[in-house]
Amino acid sequence: MPHQITLEPSGHVFTVEDGETILNAALREGFALPYGCRNGACGSCKGKLLKGEVDYGHYQANALKDEERAQGKALFCRAKPMTDLVLEVREIGAAKDIHIRTLPCRVQKMERRADDVMVLQIKLPANERLQFLAGQYIDFLLKDGRRRSYSIANPPHDDGLLELHIRHLPGGHFSDRVFAEMKEKDILRLEGPLGSFFIREESDKPMIFIAGGTGFAPIKAMLLHAFASGTPRPMVLYWGVRSRKDLYMGDLVATWQQEHPHFNFIPVLSEPRPEDAWLGRTGYVHEAVLADFKDLSGYQVYACGAPALVDAARQGFTGSRGLPEDEFYADSFVNAAASEEA
C-alpha cells in the first residue's frame, strides 16, 4: 500500500507507491533531494529516518556503514517505506525546476586527449535543449538495458553541444566501444540531467574543488559557470592524476588562472615519471589540501573522483579540519560493474 512521507525541516509531504524507492517518489513528485549514483553505491542520498520503518534494500557497505544505519540513517535511492515516514533531509531549491528527460543524441566529435581519455561532443536534435545545472550528469541508455553515467563538462550557457570526458576502462562494457568502435554521427539515447552536484550559489564562502582524473569534467563545467556569472568568491582547484600526461586539459586550466585573479590551480601527481621533470606537488590530492588548510570551517568543498578519494577527503576535511558536513559536496565515480551488483 502507498505510504506518506514527511520531510523535515521543510514539512513537505508526498506519497510513495508500492515497490517504489523514497528517492524515485520524491523526484516524481518534484522534490529535489540530494543524490548521485541512484544505486546504493555512492552515499550522496543519505538522510535520517526520524519516524517509521523502511526496507533498506541492497547497497554497498561503504555507502552506508553499520554505525550510520544504527544512527537511523538510510540511503533513499534504495530504501522503500514499510510504514509512513518522517525523514530529515536537506532539500535542494536550485534543482526543483530542472526536468529529467530522455532524448536521442548524435556523436558530433571525438577527440582523444590522453591515452585513456576520450572527449565526446554530443549533439541533441535541432529543436531540443537540455536544461541542466553545471556539475550534473547524464546516463546513456544502452540497448541491453544497462546505463552508463557521465558528467557534463560544459556549462549551461554554452550548451550547443554536450561535452563528456570518458576514461577507457579495459573490459568496460561501454568505454571499450567508445575507444574501439564508436564513430562520429553514431546515434545514442540519453537521460538527464541527473545528480545534485552543483555550486550552492546562495553562499559567499570560498570554494575548494578537488578532481581525481576525469572527475575534472563536472568541475570544469562548474568553474566555467562561476567565471561567467562573475562570482567574486575565491576558488582553488586541486587536480590529482598519476603523471603529467594525465593532466589532459592542464593548459586550459592554467589559462584560467591567468585570467581570473581569484582562481588558483594546483595540480598534484601521485606517480610522476622521470620524463615529467615534475617540480610541483606530489602524493594524494586530498592530502595536498590537508597540508594547505589547517581550518576548513569557513569553506565549501566540491569533490569528484573515485570513491576512495571522495571518502578520504570527506573524513579528513570534516574531521580534523572542521569542515561542516553539509558543506562537503561530492560526485563519486562508482565503477559501473560494482553498481550493477549493488
DANORUR-V437616 format. One record per backbone hydrogen bond with DSSP energy under -0.5 kcal/mol. NH is the residue of the N-H (numbers start at 0). CO is the residue of the C=O. If there is no record, write none. Layout:
[[NH:CO] [NH:CO]]
This chain:
[[2:15] [4:13] [5:84] [6:11] [7:86] [10:6] [13:4] [15:2] [16:14] [19:16] [21:78] [22:75] [24:20] [25:21] [26:22] [27:23] [28:24] [29:26] [30:25] [31:29] [32:30] [33:89] [45:42] [46:73] [47:87] [48:71] [49:47] [49:85] [50:85] [54:79] [55:53] [59:39] [62:59] [63:59] [68:64] [69:65] [70:66] [71:68] [72:67] [73:46] [75:44] [75:73] [77:74] [78:74] [79:54] [81:52] [82:52] [84:3] [85:50] [86:5] [87:47] [88:7] [88:86] [90:88] [91:31] [92:90] [94:91] [95:92] [97:94] [98:96] [100:191] [102:189] [104:187] [105:122] [106:185] [107:105] [107:120] [108:120] [110:118] [112:110] [112:116] [113:116] [116:113] [117:165] [118:110] [119:117] [119:163] [120:108] [121:119] [121:161] [122:105] [124:103] [127:124] [130:128] [131:129] [135:132] [136:193] [137:149] [138:190] [139:147] [140:188] [141:139] [141:145] [144:141] [147:139] [149:137] [151:135] [152:150] [152:162] [157:154] [161:121] [162:160] [163:119] [165:117] [165:163] [166:164] [167:115] [168:166] [169:167] [171:168] [175:171] [177:173] [178:174] [179:175] [180:176] [181:176] [184:106] [185:182] [187:104] [189:102] [190:138] [191:100] [192:136] [193:136] [195:34] [197:195] [200:198] [202:199] [205:297] [206:233] [207:299] [208:206] [208:235] [209:301] [210:237] [211:303] [212:210] [212:239] [214:211] [215:212] [216:213] [218:214] [219:215] [220:216] [221:217] [222:218] [223:219] [224:220] [225:221] [226:222] [227:223] [228:224] [229:225] [229:226] [230:225] [234:261] [235:206] [236:263] [237:208] [237:235] [238:236] [238:265] [239:210] [239:237] [240:267] [245:242] [246:243] [247:245] [249:246] [252:248] [253:249] [254:250] [255:251] [256:252] [257:253] [258:254] [259:255] [260:258] [262:259] [263:234] [265:236] [267:238] [268:280] [269:240] [270:241] [275:272] [276:272] [276:273] [280:266] [282:268] [287:283] [288:284] [289:285] [290:286] [291:287] [292:288] [293:291] [295:320] [298:295] [299:205] [300:326] [301:207] [302:328] [303:209] [304:330] [308:305] [309:305] [310:306] [311:307] [312:308] [313:309] [314:310] [315:311] [316:312] [317:313] [318:314] [320:315] [321:318] [322:316] [326:323] [327:324] [328:300] [328:326] [330:302] [332:304] [332:330] [333:331] [338:334] [339:335] [340:336] [340:337] [341:337]]
